Amino acid sequence: MAIYGHLETGALDAATGRPRPYVRPGALLRTVLNPITVALGGRTVLVVRGRTTGKPIKVPMDPPFEWDGSRYLVSPRGETHWARNLRAAGEAELRTRHGVEHIRAVELTGPEHDAIVAAYGSTITCNCRRSMELIPDPADHPAFKIEQTAA
């Protein structure tokens, strides 16, 4: 589990006042494997403006989750930095081997959020399933609906 990461508590939830958990990636994944993945360009990469520095942050991800004709980004690791950055910026780029897509991201709440997180959790087969098991409460997994924007 050292490479994959470990469970920590993150920022306080504004609505409940309780800390929101996240699975922090291990040092090898964070400092070696993820940068190599971004450099090789073989996976989807989310490029989002950092909420404190304003600099672009590149995060390798699984492709967006598709459900009922819409696309979503779900954070299986919980309250991650990319989720907090995307929440603050409201927009980002998705880079794939097919090109760059400018997106607007709308964070989901309520029943729509719960339905998307449940659907995502029941369909994933990657290592993300481990994070979903470590953080079983759907409320602890930020989810965003993707809306395409003009470049």
C-alpha positions as CSV (number, residue, x, y, z in Angstrom):
1,M,0.0,0.0,0.0
2,A,3.0,2.3,0.3
3,I,3.1,3.1,-3.4
4,Y,-0.7,3.5,-3.6
5,G,-1.0,5.7,-0.6
6,H,-2.6,6.0,2.8
7,L,-5.8,7.4,4.3
8,E,-5.6,10.9,5.8
9,T,-8.0,13.6,6.8
10,G,-8.2,16.7,4.7
11,A,-10.0,20.0,4.7
12,L,-13.1,20.6,6.9
13,D,-16.4,20.3,5.1
14,A,-18.1,23.7,5.2
15,A,-21.5,22.2,5.6
16,T,-20.8,19.6,8.3
17,G,-17.6,20.9,9.9
18,R,-16.0,17.5,9.9
19,P,-12.7,16.7,8.1
20,R,-13.1,15.2,4.7
21,P,-10.8,12.1,4.2
22,Y,-8.6,11.5,1.2
23,V,-6.1,8.8,0.2
24,R,-2.8,10.5,-0.1
25,P,-0.6,9.0,-2.9
26,G,2.6,7.5,-1.8
27,A,5.9,9.3,-2.6
28,L,6.9,7.0,-5.4
29,L,3.5,7.5,-7.2
30,R,3.4,11.2,-6.5
31,T,7.0,12.1,-7.4
32,V,8.1,9.5,-10.0
33,L,5.2,7.5,-11.6
34,N,2.7,10.4,-12.0
35,P,5.2,12.8,-13.6
36,I,6.4,10.1,-16.0
37,T,2.7,9.3,-16.9
38,V,2.1,13.0,-17.6
39,A,5.2,13.3,-19.7
40,L,4.5,10.2,-21.8
41,G,0.9,11.4,-22.6
42,G,-0.6,8.0,-22.6
43,R,-3.4,8.8,-20.2
44,T,-5.9,11.5,-19.7
45,V,-4.4,14.5,-17.9
46,L,-6.4,17.1,-16.0
47,V,-4.7,20.5,-16.1
48,V,-6.2,22.8,-13.5
49,R,-5.1,26.1,-12.1
50,G,-3.7,25.8,-8.5
51,R,-5.9,27.5,-6.0
52,T,-3.0,29.2,-4.1
53,T,-0.3,29.5,-6.7
54,G,-2.4,30.0,-9.8
55,K,0.1,27.8,-11.7
56,P,-1.2,24.9,-13.9
57,I,-1.2,21.6,-12.1
58,K,-1.1,18.4,-14.2
59,V,-2.8,15.3,-12.8
60,P,-3.0,11.9,-14.6
61,M,-6.5,10.5,-14.4
62,D,-8.8,7.8,-15.7
63,P,-10.9,9.1,-18.6
64,P,-14.1,10.9,-17.5
65,F,-16.9,8.7,-16.3
66,E,-19.8,8.5,-18.7
67,W,-23.3,8.1,-17.4
68,D,-26.7,8.7,-19.2
69,G,-25.1,10.7,-21.9
70,S,-23.1,13.0,-19.6
71,R,-19.5,13.0,-18.5
72,Y,-18.2,13.3,-14.9
73,L,-15.0,13.5,-13.0
74,V,-15.3,11.7,-9.6
75,S,-12.5,11.7,-7.1
76,P,-12.1,8.2,-5.8
77,R,-9.4,9.3,-3.5
78,G,-11.7,11.7,-1.7
79,E,-10.9,15.4,-1.0
80,T,-7.8,15.6,-3.2
81,H,-5.9,18.6,-4.3
82,W,-7.1,18.3,-7.9
83,A,-10.8,18.3,-6.6
84,R,-10.2,21.4,-4.4
85,N,-8.4,23.1,-7.3
86,L,-11.2,22.3,-9.8
87,R,-13.8,23.5,-7.3
88,A,-12.0,26.8,-6.9
89,A,-11.2,27.3,-10.6
90,G,-14.4,25.9,-12.1
91,E,-12.6,25.2,-15.4
92,A,-9.7,23.1,-16.6
93,E,-8.3,21.3,-19.6
94,L,-8.5,17.6,-20.3
95,R,-5.6,16.4,-22.4
96,T,-5.7,13.1,-24.2
97,R,-3.8,11.6,-27.0
98,H,-6.6,12.9,-29.2
99,G,-6.1,16.5,-28.2
100,V,-7.0,19.2,-25.6
101,E,-10.5,19.9,-24.4
102,H,-11.4,23.0,-22.4
103,I,-14.1,22.1,-19.9
104,R,-16.2,23.8,-17.3
105,A,-16.8,21.7,-14.2
106,V,-19.9,22.0,-12.0
107,E,-19.7,20.3,-8.7
108,L,-22.6,18.0,-7.9
109,T,-24.6,17.9,-4.7
110,G,-27.5,16.1,-3.2
111,P,-29.2,13.1,-4.9
112,E,-27.5,13.7,-8.3
113,H,-24.1,13.5,-6.6
114,D,-25.0,10.4,-4.6
115,A,-26.3,8.6,-7.8
116,I,-23.2,9.5,-9.8
117,V,-20.8,8.4,-7.1
118,A,-22.8,5.1,-6.6
119,A,-22.8,4.4,-10.3
120,Y,-19.0,5.2,-10.6
121,G,-18.2,3.0,-7.6
122,S,-20.1,0.1,-9.1
123,T,-18.5,0.3,-12.5
124,I,-14.8,1.0,-11.9
125,T,-12.3,-1.9,-12.0
126,C,-9.0,0.0,-11.5
127,N,-7.1,0.7,-8.3
128,C,-9.7,3.4,-7.7
129,R,-11.9,0.7,-6.2
130,R,-9.4,0.5,-3.2
131,S,-9.9,4.2,-2.5
132,M,-13.7,3.8,-2.7
133,E,-13.4,1.0,-0.1
134,L,-11.2,3.0,2.2
135,I,-13.6,6.0,2.0
136,P,-17.0,4.3,1.9
137,D,-19.2,7.4,2.4
138,P,-20.3,8.8,-1.0
139,A,-20.4,12.3,0.4
140,D,-16.6,12.1,0.8
141,H,-16.0,11.8,-3.0
142,P,-16.3,15.1,-4.9
143,A,-18.0,14.7,-8.2
144,F,-18.1,17.2,-11.1
145,K,-20.3,17.3,-14.2
146,I,-18.2,18.2,-17.3
147,E,-19.5,20.9,-19.6
148,Q,-17.5,21.6,-22.8
149,T,-16.5,25.2,-23.4
150,A,-15.1,27.2,-26.3
151,A,-11.3,27.3,-26.4
